[in-house]
Amino acid sequence: MRRGAFSRAVAATLVCSAVLTGCSGEQERPTLAEAARQLVSDGDALVSGIEAGLTGLTKERADRDQNATCLKDEDQRYYIAKGNFANPSAENPLSLVGLLKGELEGKGYTEVVDNVDLREDDLSVAVVVNPKAKLTFVLLARMEPTPNVVIVGKTECYLRNS
């Protein structure tokens, strides 16, 4: 009888521990490879919606490790797209960044910086983060200088070879 009570107590403790761990609010961090795939997918989706209105489009699609803002034993991946308005007189930087931001918000991103923080004419910037995927996108559109549109996405820093 005593042994059965002990087993039930251990089982109850394990169940409580599992429930608390699962409900702690902490989401498991994706691997660098998983984060890079999501980064490319989200970046490509943004660019595909606007590339017809751009010229000179260049893209870096998170295909190499970088440690520009990380510690020396860490890497991160970047998605960078740059281009110029095909018809500048018909473009509105504020509207374009709003469109791109809305696309990302539909995928679970939240805005952390917007135009109110800058207050510049002919320049629109937004910074959005995805807390689940641990990704950040900086969206920029401007009339001058070129490139007029810059989209920079990045993963968090990851320990090399982890």
C-alpha positions in Angstrom: 0.0 0.0 0.0 2.8 2.4 0.9 4.5 1.5 -2.4 1.3 2.4 -4.4 1.0 5.7 -2.7 4.7 6.5 -3.5 4.1 5.5 -7.1 1.1 7.8 -7.3 3.0 10.7 -5.8 5.9 10.2 -8.3 3.4 10.0 -11.2 1.6 13.1 -9.9 4.9 15.0 -9.6 5.9 14.0 -13.2 2.5 15.1 -14.6 2.7 18.4 -12.8 6.2 18.9 -14.0 5.2 18.1 -17.6 2.3 20.5 -17.4 4.3 23.3 -16.0 7.0 22.9 -18.6 4.6 22.8 -21.4 2.7 25.8 -20.2 5.6 28.0 -19.0 5.2 30.3 -22.0 8.7 29.6 -23.2 8.7 28.3 -26.7 11.4 26.0 -27.9 14.0 27.9 -30.0 14.2 26.6 -33.6 17.6 25.4 -34.9 19.6 27.7 -37.1 18.6 25.6 -40.1 14.9 25.8 -39.2 15.1 29.5 -38.6 17.0 30.1 -41.9 14.3 28.1 -43.8 11.5 30.2 -42.3 13.5 33.4 -42.9 13.9 32.6 -46.6 10.2 31.5 -46.9 9.0 34.7 -45.3 11.4 36.9 -47.3 10.6 35.3 -50.6 6.9 35.8 -49.9 7.4 39.5 -49.3 9.6 40.0 -52.4 7.3 38.0 -54.7 4.5 40.4 -53.9 6.4 43.5 -55.0 9.1 42.4 -57.4 7.1 43.3 -60.5 7.4 47.0 -59.4 11.1 46.8 -58.8 14.2 47.0 -61.0 17.7 45.9 -60.2 16.5 43.4 -57.6 19.2 41.6 -55.7 18.7 38.9 -53.1 20.9 37.2 -50.5 18.8 34.2 -49.3 20.4 33.2 -46.0 22.8 30.8 -47.7 25.9 31.5 -45.6 26.7 31.9 -42.0 27.5 35.4 -40.8 28.6 36.7 -37.5 28.6 40.5 -38.1 26.6 41.2 -34.9 27.3 38.0 -33.0 30.1 36.8 -30.7 33.1 35.3 -32.5 31.8 31.7 -31.9 28.3 32.4 -33.1 26.6 32.6 -36.5 23.4 34.0 -37.9 21.7 34.1 -41.3 20.5 37.1 -43.2 17.9 37.5 -45.9 18.6 40.8 -47.9 16.7 42.1 -50.8 17.3 45.4 -52.5 15.8 47.1 -55.5 14.6 50.3 -57.1 11.1 51.5 -57.9 10.3 50.8 -61.5 8.1 53.8 -61.6 9.2 56.2 -58.8 6.5 58.8 -59.5 3.8 56.3 -58.7 5.3 54.9 -55.5 4.6 55.7 -51.9 7.2 54.4 -49.4 4.7 54.6 -46.5 2.1 52.4 -48.3 4.8 49.9 -49.5 6.2 49.4 -46.0 2.6 49.2 -44.6 1.8 46.4 -47.1 5.0 44.5 -46.3 4.4 44.9 -42.6 0.9 43.6 -42.9 2.1 40.5 -44.7 4.5 39.7 -41.9 1.9 40.5 -39.2 -0.3 37.9 -40.8 2.5 35.4 -40.3 2.8 36.1 -36.5 5.2 39.0 -36.5 4.7 42.0 -34.3 5.9 45.5 -34.9 8.6 47.0 -32.6 9.6 50.1 -34.6 7.6 52.2 -37.0 7.6 55.6 -38.8 6.5 57.5 -35.8 10.0 56.8 -34.3 11.7 58.4 -37.4 9.4 61.2 -38.6 11.1 61.6 -42.0 9.5 62.6 -45.3 9.9 60.2 -48.2 11.2 57.4 -45.9 9.3 54.6 -44.3 10.7 52.0 -41.9 9.3 49.3 -39.8 11.0 46.6 -37.7 9.0 43.5 -37.0 9.9 40.4 -35.0 8.5 36.8 -34.8 8.8 35.7 -31.2 8.1 32.0 -32.1 10.6 31.7 -35.0 13.1 34.2 -33.4 13.3 36.3 -36.6 13.6 40.0 -37.2 12.8 41.9 -40.4 13.7 45.5 -41.1 11.6 47.0 -43.9 12.7 50.2 -45.6 11.3 52.2 -48.5 12.5 55.6 -49.6 12.4 57.9 -52.6 16.1 58.7 -52.5 18.9 57.5 -52.5 18.8 54.1 -54.2 18.2 51.4 -53.6 14.6 52.5 -52.9 13.5 49.3 -51.2 15.6 47.3 -48.7 14.3 44.3 -46.9 16.7 42.8 -44.3 15.7 39.7 -42.3 17.9 37.9 -39.8 17.9 35.1 -37.3 19.2 35.3 -33.8 22.8 34.4 -33.1 23.4 30.7 -32.7 26.5 29.0 -31.3 28.6 27.6 -34.1 28.2 23.8 -34.6 25.3 23.5 -32.1 
